[in-house]
Amino acid sequence: MKDEATQMILQGTQLEIEYARDTMPRGVLGMNAAMMEDYLKFIANRRLTQIGLKEEYPAPPPLPLDERDHGPEEREKLLRNPRDRVSDWRVR
């Protein structure tokens, strides 16, 4: 059952990636096509872990915070509510 659920999510992710490539070849609003694919894989990993399965993609969070610019408390605050201070996000 776990293998079947994993395969369904992976297949759905591949379809989402193909759809994104076909409909948004240049990306959307600050995300190029490669970033969009990373984002979809990140979401797939989240879906898998939410139902107790292991991650399948080596996908980092789509907007990683630079640890040199933020302490642990501030990073946690930004991750909990990114709309508080979007200017505080720094992409590597």
Residue frames as qw, qx, qy, qz and C-alpha x, y, z in Angstrom:
[[0.000, 0.884, 0.467, 0.000, 0.00, 0.00, 0.00],
 [0.313, -0.782, 0.099, 0.529, 2.84, 2.40, 0.85],
 [0.394, -0.139, 0.597, 0.685, 4.54, 1.76, -2.49],
 [0.202, 0.603, 0.684, 0.357, 1.29, 2.34, -4.34],
 [0.126, -0.931, -0.280, 0.197, 0.65, 5.63, -2.53],
 [0.386, -0.589, 0.318, 0.634, 4.22, 6.76, -3.17],
 [0.360, 0.125, 0.683, 0.623, 3.94, 5.95, -6.87],
 [0.109, 0.795, 0.578, 0.148, 0.64, 7.83, -7.14],
 [0.206, -0.907, -0.044, 0.364, 2.20, 10.97, -5.63],
 [0.412, -0.391, 0.508, 0.647, 5.32, 10.67, -7.81],
 [0.315, 0.402, 0.710, 0.484, 3.20, 10.22, -10.93],
 [0.003, -0.905, -0.424, 0.027, 1.04, 13.20, -9.96],
 [0.329, -0.763, 0.165, 0.531, 4.16, 15.29, -9.37],
 [0.409, -0.079, 0.626, 0.659, 5.54, 14.38, -12.78],
 [0.192, 0.666, 0.644, 0.324, 2.24, 15.41, -14.38],
 [0.167, -0.930, -0.202, 0.258, 2.34, 18.72, -12.47],
 [0.404, -0.527, 0.385, 0.642, 5.91, 19.34, -13.67],
 [0.343, 0.229, 0.697, 0.587, 4.96, 18.60, -17.29],
 [0.048, 0.841, 0.531, 0.096, 1.90, 20.85, -17.00],
 [0.274, -0.854, 0.008, 0.443, 4.02, 23.67, -15.57],
 [0.412, -0.265, 0.538, 0.686, 6.58, 23.30, -18.37],
 [0.256, 0.457, 0.711, 0.468, 3.84, 23.37, -21.01],
 [0.058, -0.872, -0.466, -0.142, 1.87, 26.28, -19.61],
 [0.235, -0.963, 0.107, 0.072, 4.63, 28.36, -18.01],
 [0.876, 0.269, -0.090, 0.391, 7.89, 27.66, -19.87],
 [0.314, 0.570, -0.260, 0.713, 9.45, 30.85, -18.48],
 [0.309, -0.203, -0.697, 0.614, 8.11, 30.40, -14.94],
 [0.220, -0.791, -0.455, -0.344, 5.81, 32.69, -12.97],
 [0.324, -0.896, -0.011, -0.304, 6.22, 35.73, -10.76],
 [0.203, -0.798, 0.536, -0.187, 9.86, 35.43, -9.80],
 [0.720, -0.230, 0.655, 0.002, 10.20, 31.68, -10.24],
 [0.344, 0.479, -0.639, -0.494, 11.88, 30.36, -13.36],
 [0.851, 0.062, -0.380, -0.357, 11.00, 26.94, -14.75],
 [0.568, 0.184, -0.731, 0.330, 13.74, 25.15, -12.77],
 [0.115, -0.164, 0.574, -0.794, 12.62, 26.80, -9.52],
 [0.718, -0.047, -0.036, -0.693, 9.03, 25.80, -10.27],
 [0.806, 0.096, -0.579, -0.079, 10.11, 22.17, -10.70],
 [0.311, 0.177, -0.716, 0.600, 12.04, 22.32, -7.40],
 [0.395, -0.144, 0.322, -0.848, 8.96, 23.78, -5.72],
 [0.826, -0.008, -0.262, -0.500, 6.71, 20.99, -7.03],
 [0.697, 0.122, -0.676, 0.208, 9.19, 18.37, -5.81],
 [0.031, 0.206, -0.594, 0.777, 9.37, 20.09, -2.42],
 [0.627, -0.099, 0.117, -0.764, 5.57, 19.95, -2.20],
 [0.834, 0.066, -0.505, -0.213, 5.61, 16.27, -3.20],
 [0.430, 0.166, -0.735, 0.498, 8.04, 15.55, -0.36],
 [0.273, -0.150, 0.435, -0.845, 5.74, 17.37, 2.03],
 [0.783, -0.029, -0.184, -0.593, 2.73, 15.36, 0.82],
 [0.740, 0.122, -0.658, 0.071, 4.66, 12.12, 1.30],
 [0.255, 0.139, -0.697, 0.655, 5.82, 12.94, 4.82],
 [0.449, -0.168, 0.207, -0.853, 2.36, 14.13, 5.85],
 [0.894, -0.059, -0.146, -0.420, 1.03, 10.63, 5.25],
 [0.751, -0.498, 0.433, -0.036, 3.99, 8.93, 6.91],
 [0.900, 0.342, 0.116, 0.245, 6.09, 8.09, 3.84],
 [0.570, -0.444, 0.186, 0.666, 9.71, 8.98, 3.15],
 [0.240, 0.811, -0.148, -0.514, 10.79, 11.86, 0.92],
 [0.845, 0.282, 0.398, 0.217, 11.63, 10.87, -2.64],
 [0.491, 0.772, 0.054, 0.400, 13.22, 14.02, -4.07],
 [0.578, -0.253, -0.187, 0.753, 16.42, 15.80, -3.03],
 [0.087, 0.716, 0.321, 0.614, 14.54, 19.09, -3.03],
 [0.273, -0.153, -0.447, 0.838, 15.50, 21.89, -0.62],
 [0.121, 0.743, 0.504, -0.422, 12.89, 24.44, 0.42],
 [0.501, 0.680, 0.360, 0.396, 12.17, 26.71, -2.57],
 [0.081, 0.876, -0.114, 0.462, 13.33, 29.87, -0.76],
 [0.773, -0.254, -0.391, 0.430, 16.12, 28.80, 1.57],
 [0.228, -0.970, 0.028, -0.073, 17.11, 31.35, 4.14],
 [0.551, 0.528, -0.446, 0.468, 20.74, 32.32, 4.36],
 [0.721, -0.527, -0.397, 0.211, 21.79, 31.30, 7.87],
 [0.490, 0.021, -0.172, 0.854, 24.39, 34.05, 8.03],
 [0.088, -0.359, -0.132, -0.920, 21.66, 36.69, 7.89],
 [0.652, -0.446, -0.156, -0.593, 19.13, 35.22, 10.32],
 [0.168, -0.321, 0.829, -0.426, 19.31, 33.67, 13.76],
 [0.099, -0.175, -0.978, -0.064, 17.29, 30.55, 14.57],
 [0.136, 0.517, 0.630, -0.563, 14.46, 32.48, 16.21],
 [0.295, 0.544, -0.119, -0.777, 14.02, 34.85, 13.29],
 [0.213, 0.162, -0.840, -0.471, 14.18, 32.03, 10.73],
 [0.005, -0.322, -0.931, 0.169, 11.49, 30.17, 12.68],
 [0.210, 0.581, 0.356, -0.701, 9.32, 33.31, 12.78],
 [0.283, 0.449, -0.439, -0.725, 9.71, 33.82, 9.03],
 [0.162, 0.011, -0.950, -0.268, 8.88, 30.20, 8.31],
 [0.080, 0.439, 0.809, -0.383, 5.76, 30.38, 10.49],
 [0.253, 0.843, 0.411, -0.237, 4.46, 33.59, 8.94],
 [0.568, 0.063, 0.324, 0.754, 6.43, 34.74, 5.87],
 [0.124, 0.767, 0.398, 0.489, 4.10, 37.68, 5.25],
 [0.452, -0.793, -0.215, 0.347, 5.18, 39.45, 8.42],
 [0.100, -0.845, 0.313, 0.423, 8.39, 40.81, 6.93],
 [0.878, 0.431, 0.174, 0.113, 8.99, 39.56, 3.40],
 [0.305, 0.877, -0.322, 0.186, 11.95, 41.94, 3.12],
 [0.507, -0.636, 0.569, -0.120, 13.69, 39.81, 5.76],
 [0.935, 0.135, 0.321, 0.061, 13.90, 36.83, 3.45],
 [0.077, 0.761, -0.548, -0.337, 17.28, 36.48, 1.82],
 [0.960, 0.259, 0.056, -0.084, 17.79, 33.90, -0.88],
 [0.651, -0.444, 0.463, 0.407, 21.14, 32.14, -1.18]]
